[in-house]
Amino acid sequence: MNSLHHPTSAPLPASTQVLVVGGGPVGQTLAVALRVRGVDATVVDQRSGPADTSRAAVIHARTLEVLTDLGVNDELLRLGLIAPRFTVRDRDRTLLSVDFGGLPSTHPYTLMIPQDVTEHVLTERLHQLGGQVHYGHQVVDVKQLADHVVVTTADGQTIRSAYVVGTDGMHSTVRTQAGIAFPGTAYAVSFVLADVHLDWDLPTDETQLFFDSAGLLVVAPLPGGRHRIVAPLDPAPEDPTPDDIQAVLDARGPQRTPARVRDVVWGSRFHVHHRLADHYHSGRLVLAGDAAHVHSPAGGQGMNTGIQDAVALAPHLSALVEDDTRQGELDAYEAERRPVAARVLTMTDRLTRLATMRSRPLQKVRNAGLRVLDRIPAVRQAVAMNLAELSTDPNRSPAHP
């Protein structure tokens, strides 16, 4: 997988065994996992073409583990940047340092890699398996019949499939058409996100989380000498400039040797939601990824949880395609993955509220508490296990891979 080419989309097939609606990392992972098992999986996406922005930029240890059998890890590791530590700071003072080197995993680190690169790698693997993402096809209608589903696109094409999986994000058409509720709320604060070239003296292979009275700041390394900046701002600029990011770094980042922004490669703003679907399937319609759960980006869990959904779903769908009477397979998928998402939502919500608290007395208590916890190895290990999502694996103990 040395090239990242994307051929012109072929015509939509009239039928397929599994139709995946949404061609991001979750949808492509599912299609790859199904095709590895011999299932005819077709992917459609309403976008005009592949992603060209970095967005989700971290792959955790558990995700790399579940991707092992899909034939993409070597290329992901070649293109990504290994970050072995996560540090929480109050300006120049370390509050908590989490080392992933002791994780009970074959991947004791986080892999920093832009989402568009991750998508490209998955697309290349999908091509090798005879599949592709059919871009420019917005799904507008999903009709369940007794033994199949008929999906209609905005340009009037129809596809017949045995099962349809919605990996089409927070505003999922599949979830809406399935009638599955998606309760939750949005956080009041908006966030600025930017990929920048940065001069600073802190380690270039370590993710830094700054807790300051002025607010939260995340600085994470990316390949190619770039850094990812994330910070809550009220209001956050829609198209952040170098001066915008510099102001955040000056107010919340290191003081002894301040960071200097050279340029902004890409930036945006976003709002954070906290939602979980009531169910992960309805009849022949199934949900995975952001169509099933959305939450704070704290800890970089979103895409990872979705990719793990996709890999977990593949054997259940494969079994159903082989024997359509095995309807309990989708119940088993929901029973396995929905509690994981619920735990991730709880963890990220706590992290977000902890990081964005405005009371200065409470901020001082929080920071003092983190310094105490930093002295307890078991706590540091537990934090590493949770961030790496290894704690979601029921078959794993902290002592054994």
C-alpha positions in Angstrom: 0.0 0.0 0.0 2.4 2.7 -1.2 0.0 4.8 -3.2 -3.0 6.7 -2.1 -5.0 6.9 -5.3 -8.8 7.1 -5.5 -10.2 6.0 -8.9 -13.4 7.5 -10.3 -16.4 6.0 -8.5 -18.0 3.2 -10.4 -21.8 3.0 -10.9 -23.8 1.8 -7.9 -24.6 -1.9 -7.9 -28.3 -2.9 -8.1 -27.8 -5.1 -5.1 -25.4 -6.0 -2.4 -25.3 -8.2 0.8 -24.5 -5.3 3.2 -24.9 -1.6 2.3 -22.8 0.7 4.5 -24.0 4.3 4.5 -21.1 6.6 5.4 -17.6 6.3 4.0 -15.6 7.6 6.9 -13.1 5.5 9.0 -15.9 3.6 10.6 -17.8 2.7 7.4 -14.6 1.8 5.6 -13.4 -0.4 8.5 -16.7 -2.2 8.5 -16.5 -2.8 4.7 -13.0 -4.1 4.9 -13.8 -6.4 7.8 -16.8 -7.8 5.9 -14.9 -8.3 2.7 -12.1 -10.0 4.6 -14.9 -12.5 5.6 -16.1 -12.9 2.1 -19.2 -10.6 2.4 -20.2 -8.3 -0.5 -20.2 -4.9 1.2 -20.9 -1.7 -0.7 -20.1 1.8 0.7 -21.9 5.0 -0.3 -21.2 8.5 0.9 -22.8 11.8 0.2 -19.5 13.7 0.1 -18.1 14.5 -3.3 -14.8 12.8 -2.5 -12.4 11.6 0.2 -11.7 13.6 3.3 -8.9 16.2 3.0 -8.8 17.5 6.6 -7.2 15.9 9.7 -10.1 16.0 12.2 -9.8 12.9 14.4 -6.1 12.5 14.8 -5.3 9.7 17.3 -5.6 5.9 17.2 -5.4 4.1 20.5 -3.8 0.8 21.4 -7.1 -1.1 21.5 -8.1 0.1 18.1 -4.7 -1.0 16.6 -5.3 -4.4 18.2 -8.7 -4.9 16.6 -7.4 -3.7 13.3 -4.6 -6.3 13.3 -6.3 -8.8 11.1 -7.5 -6.3 8.5 -4.1 -5.7 6.9 -3.8 -1.9 7.5 -1.6 -1.5 10.6 1.7 -1.6 8.9 0.8 1.4 6.7 -0.8 3.3 9.5 2.3 2.9 11.6 4.5 3.9 8.7 2.5 7.1 8.2 1.7 8.0 11.8 3.7 9.3 14.7 4.1 7.3 17.9 3.3 9.3 21.1 4.2 7.2 24.2 3.1 9.8 26.9 0.2 12.0 27.9 0.9 14.8 30.3 -1.5 17.1 32.2 0.1 20.5 33.1 -0.7 23.7 34.8 1.4 26.0 32.6 5.0 24.9 33.4 4.1 22.5 36.2 3.4 18.9 35.6 0.2 17.7 37.4 -0.1 14.1 36.0 2.1 12.1 33.6 0.7 9.1 31.9 3.2 6.7 30.2 1.6 4.2 27.8 4.8 2.1 27.7 3.5 -0.2 30.5 0.3 -1.0 28.7 -0.5 -4.7 28.4 -0.7 -4.4 24.6 1.4 -5.0 21.5 0.9 -1.3 20.9 1.9 0.5 24.1 1.5 4.0 22.7 -0.9 6.3 20.9 -0.6 6.7 17.2 -1.0 10.3 16.0 -2.3 10.3 12.4 -4.7 12.7 10.6 -8.1 11.2 9.8 -7.8 11.8 6.1 -4.6 9.7 6.1 -6.4 7.0 8.0 -9.3 7.1 5.5 -6.8 6.8 2.6 -5.2 3.7 4.1 -8.5 2.1 4.6 -9.6 3.0 1.1 -6.5 1.4 -0.4 -7.2 -1.8 1.6 -10.8 -1.7 0.4 -9.6 -1.5 -3.2 -7.3 -4.5 -2.7 -10.4 -6.4 -1.5 -12.4 -5.4 -4.6 -14.5 -2.7 -3.0 -14.6 1.1 -3.0 -16.4 4.1 -1.6 -19.1 5.4 -4.0 -19.0 9.1 -3.4 -21.7 11.7 -4.3 -24.6 9.5 -3.3 -26.9 10.9 -0.6 -29.3 8.4 0.9 -32.8 9.9 1.1 -35.0 6.9 1.8 -34.6 3.5 3.5 -37.4 1.0 3.2 -37.4 -2.3 5.1 -39.3 -5.2 3.5 -39.7 -8.7 4.8 -36.4 -10.1 3.6 -34.4 -7.1 2.4 -34.0 -3.3 2.4 -34.3 -0.9 -0.5 -32.3 2.3 -0.3 -32.9 5.2 -2.6 -30.4 8.0 -3.3 -31.0 11.6 -4.1 -30.2 11.0 -7.8 -33.0 8.4 -8.0 -30.9 5.2 -7.8 -31.9 2.3 -5.7 -29.9 -0.5 -4.1 -31.3 -3.7 -2.6 -29.4 -5.2 0.3 -29.9 -7.7 3.0 -28.8 -5.3 5.7 -28.0 -1.6 5.9 -25.5 -0.1 8.4 -25.6 3.6 9.2 -22.1 4.9 9.8 -23.3 8.3 8.6 -22.6 10.4 11.7 -24.5 12.3 14.3 -27.2 13.4 11.8 -27.6 9.8 10.5 -30.3 9.3 7.9 -30.3 5.6 8.6 -31.0 6.1 12.3 -33.7 8.6 11.6 -35.4 6.3 9.0 -35.1 3.4 11.5 -37.0 5.5 14.1 -34.2 5.1 16.8 -34.1 7.9 19.3 -30.9 9.7 20.0 -31.3 11.4 23.3 -28.7 13.7 24.8 -27.5 17.3 25.0 -24.9 19.7 23.7 -22.3 21.4 25.8 -22.7 25.2 25.9 -19.0 25.9 25.1 -17.6 25.9 21.6 -14.1 24.7 20.7 -11.4 25.9 18.3 -9.4 23.3 16.5 -6.2 24.0 14.5 -3.3 22.2 13.0 -0.2 24.4 13.2 3.5 24.6 12.8 4.8 25.4 16.3 8.1 26.3 17.9 8.4 25.2 21.6 10.6 23.4 24.0 8.3 20.7 25.2 8.6 17.1 23.8 7.5 16.8 20.2 6.2 13.2 20.7 4.0 13.8 23.7 0.4 15.0 24.0 0.0 17.9 26.5 -3.2 18.9 28.3 -3.0 22.3 30.0 -5.3 23.1 32.8 -5.2 26.8 33.5 -7.6 29.3 35.1 -8.0 30.8 31.6 -9.3 27.5 30.3 -8.3 24.1 28.8 -5.7 23.7 26.0 -4.6 20.5 24.2 -1.4 20.4 22.2 -0.8 17.1 20.4 1.9 16.1 17.9 1.1 15.2 14.4 3.4 13.8 11.6 5.3 16.2 9.5 6.3 18.6 12.3 2.7 19.8 12.9 0.8 20.1 16.2 -3.0 19.8 16.9 -4.4 22.6 19.1 -7.8 22.2 20.7 -9.3 24.7 23.2 -12.7 25.8 24.4 -13.4 29.5 23.5 -16.5 31.6 23.8 -17.0 32.2 21.0 -14.6 30.1 19.0 -13.5 31.6 15.6 -14.9 29.7 12.6 -11.6 30.1 10.7 -8.8 30.6 13.3 -5.8 32.7 12.4 -2.2 32.3 13.8 -3.0 35.3 16.1 -6.0 33.5 17.5 -4.0 30.4 18.3 -1.1 32.4 19.6 -3.4 34.2 22.0 -4.7 30.8 23.4 -1.1 29.5 23.8 0.0 32.7 25.6 -2.9 32.6 28.0 -2.9 28.9 28.8 0.4 27.2 27.6 3.9 27.2 28.9 5.3 30.4 30.4 9.0 30.0 30.9 9.6 29.3 27.2 6.4 30.4 25.4 5.3 28.5 22.3 5.3 30.4 19.0 2.9 29.7 16.2 4.5 29.9 12.7 1.4 29.2 10.7 -2.0 27.5 10.7 -2.3 24.6 8.2 -6.0 24.0 8.9 -8.5 25.1 11.5 -12.2 25.1 12.4 -14.6 25.3 15.3 -17.0 22.7 16.6 -19.6 22.1 19.3 -19.6 19.0 21.4 -22.6 16.8 21.9 -23.3 14.0 24.4 -25.7 11.5 22.9 -26.4 7.7 22.8 -28.8 5.9 20.6 -31.6 4.0 22.5 -30.8 0.9 20.3 -28.1 -0.1 17.9 -30.5 -1.8 15.4 -34.0 -2.0 14.2 -34.9 -4.9 12.0 -32.3 -4.9 9.2 -31.0 -1.5 10.0 -27.9 -1.2 12.2 -25.9 1.6 13.6 -22.2 2.1 14.4 -19.9 5.0 15.2 -21.2 8.5 15.5 -24.6 7.4 14.2 -24.9 5.5 17.5 -22.9 7.6 20.0 -21.3 11.1 20.0 -19.4 12.6 22.9 -16.7 15.0 23.9 -13.3 14.6 22.1 -11.6 14.5 25.5 -9.2 11.6 25.3 -9.7 11.1 21.5 -12.2 8.3 22.0 -14.8 9.0 19.2 -13.3 7.5 16.1 -11.7 4.8 18.1 -14.9 3.6 19.7 -16.5 3.7 16.2 -13.8 1.6 14.6 -14.1 -0.9 17.4 -17.9 -1.0 16.8 -17.2 -1.8 13.1 -14.8 -4.7 13.8 -17.2 -6.1 16.4 -20.2 -5.9 14.1 -18.5 -7.7 11.1 -18.7 -11.3 12.4 -22.3 -10.8 13.5 -23.4 -9.5 10.1 -21.3 -12.2 8.3 -23.2 -14.8 10.3 -26.5 -13.2 9.4 -25.7 -13.1 5.7 -24.8 -16.8 5.9 -27.9 -17.7 7.9 -30.7 -15.1 7.9 -32.5 -16.9 10.8 -29.8 -15.9 13.3 -31.5 -12.7 14.3 -30.0 -12.8 17.8 -26.7 -11.7 16.2 -27.7 -8.0 16.2 -28.9 -8.2 19.8 -25.5 -9.7 20.7 -23.7 -6.8 18.9 -25.8 -4.2 20.8 -25.2 -6.0 24.1 -21.5 -5.9 23.5 -21.0 -2.4 22.2 -23.7 -0.1 23.6 -22.4 -0.5 27.2 -18.9 0.4 26.0 -20.2 3.6 24.4 -22.1 4.4 27.6 -18.9 4.1 29.6 -17.0 6.2 27.1 -19.7 8.9 27.3 -19.5 8.9 31.1 -15.7 9.1 31.1 -15.5 11.9 28.4 -18.2 13.9 30.1 -16.4 13.8 33.4 -13.1 14.7 31.7 -14.8 17.6 29.9 -16.5 19.0 32.9 -13.3 18.6 35.0 -11.3 20.4 32.3 -13.7 23.2 31.6 -14.7 24.1 35.2 -14.7 27.9 35.7 -14.5 28.2 39.5 -10.9 29.1 40.4 -11.2 27.5 43.9 -12.4 24.3 42.3 -9.6 24.5 39.7 -7.0 24.7 42.6 -8.6 21.7 44.3 -8.6 19.8 40.9 -4.9 20.5 40.2 -3.8 19.6 43.8 -5.7 16.4 43.5 -4.1 15.5 40.2 -0.6 16.1 41.7 -1.5 13.6 44.5 -2.8 11.0 42.0 0.4 11.4 40.0 2.3 9.8 42.9 0.2 6.6 42.7 1.4 4.2 40.0 -1.9 2.2 40.0 -3.8 5.4 39.2 -1.5 6.4 36.3 -1.9 2.8 34.9 -5.7 3.0 35.2 -5.8 6.3 33.4 -3.6 4.9 30.6 -5.8 1.8 30.3 -8.9 3.9 30.0 -7.5 6.4 27.5 -6.2 3.4 25.4 -9.6 1.8 25.6 -8.0 -1.4 26.8 -10.3 -1.3 29.9 -13.3 -1.9 27.5 -11.9 -5.4 26.7 -13.7 -7.8 29.1 -11.1 -10.5 28.4 -8.1 -8.5 29.5 -6.6 -8.0 32.9 -4.1 -5.1 33.6 -1.3 -7.7 33.9 -1.7 -9.6 30.7 -1.9 -8.5 27.0 
